Amino acid sequence: MPYQDQHVEENLKYNLDSQSPREYQVTLSSGEKMYLLAANSMDAAYSALELSEDRHTKLINVSLIDEW
């Protein structure tokens, strides 16, 4: 499969193209809970990992907040 086709397929798989930001809850090993907006779960996970590293804690969980 050509690289371009694979890239398009991955974007569809993770819904990277047209989703508005969604809210995620981040739990750190310190017990701290934070909230962030991200286009998809992969972006949320990377952002949460950065937050945990900035605070010198371990990342425990990232979960999508249920929408109404």
N, C-alpha and C positions, 0 to 999 in steps of 0.2 A: 504494500500500500504506500503510495507516495506520501511524503512528509506532510504536505498541505492537507490531504484528506484525513490523515491521522489527527492532525491538529483540530480540524473542524469537528471530527468525531468526539474528541476529548472535551471540547467546549460544550457540545450538546450533552455529553454524559454528566458534566458537572454544572450545567445550566449557567455558564459564565457570560452568555451574551446579553440577555435582556431582563434579568431579574433585578428588582429593586432590592436595596439592602434589607437584611433581616437581622433581628436581635438575637444575640447569643449570650448565655450566662457562662462565665468562666469561674472555676473553683481552683484555688491555689492551696498548696500544702499548709500555708499559714492559717487557713480557714477563711481567708478573705474571698469574697464573691464580688465579681465585677461584671459589667455588661458592656458589650461592644456591638457595633453594627458591621456586617460583612456581606458581601455579595453572595457568598456560598460557604459551605462548611469547611472547605479547604482553606480559604482565606481566613476564616474565623480561627481555625486551628493554628495557623502560622502566626497570626496576631496574638493569640493567647500565649503561645510559646515565647514570643518576644516579651510580653508583659511579665511572665514568670521569671525570665532571665533577668529583666531589669530590676526585679524585686528580690532576686537571689532566693527564689522558692521553686518548688516543683509544681508542674502543671498536673492537676488531678483530673479535671473534667472540663469539657466544652459541650454545651447543649443548646439546641435551638429552643428559644422561648416560644411557647404555643401562642399562635395568633388567634384573635377573636373571630 
